[in-house]
Amino acid sequence: MTTPEGQNTLFLKQACKKLGITAFKLGFEGTVGAPDWLLMRDGRHILIELKAKKGRLSPQQQRMIRTLEDEGAFEVFVCHDTDSIKTAICWGLFGGVNVTRDL
């Protein structure tokens, strides 16, 4: 995993393991644009789409994120680097508490 997105994936997996977060790689069968990851901890859940630094959402991903947020009440974070992954974890799963200082 030497691509930027691969490095983000590796960081996400390691962070989830250290912080006791359950993480599942997603794929919505027959549907294009699903976010990459579902993260869950203590009754909270978020979806994460990982991108490289300059990666952009496809139109299908944009539509899917809107649908998930509007219809499903999911919070979807688009993360381009380790800092944005940390932010998603802190705000989405820990109510804004910075639990990622030591990662």
Stockholm file with secondary structure:
# STOCKHOLM 1.0

chainA/1-103         MTTPEGQNTLFLKQACKKLGITAFKLGFEGTVGAPDWLLMRDGRHILIELKAKKGRLSPQQQRMIRTLEDEGAFEVFVCHDTDSIKTAICWGLFGGVNVTRDL
#=GR chainA/1-103 SS CCSHHHHHHHHHHHHHHHHTCEEEECCCTTCSCCCSEEEEETTEEEEEEECCTTCCCCHHHHHHHHHHHHTTCCCEEEECSHHHHHHHHHHHHSTTCCCCTTC
#=GC SS_cons         CCSHHHHHHHHHHHHHHHHTCEEEECCCTTCSCCCSEEEEETTEEEEEEECCTTCCCCHHHHHHHHHHHHTTCCCEEEECSHHHHHHHHHHHHSTTCCCCTTC
//
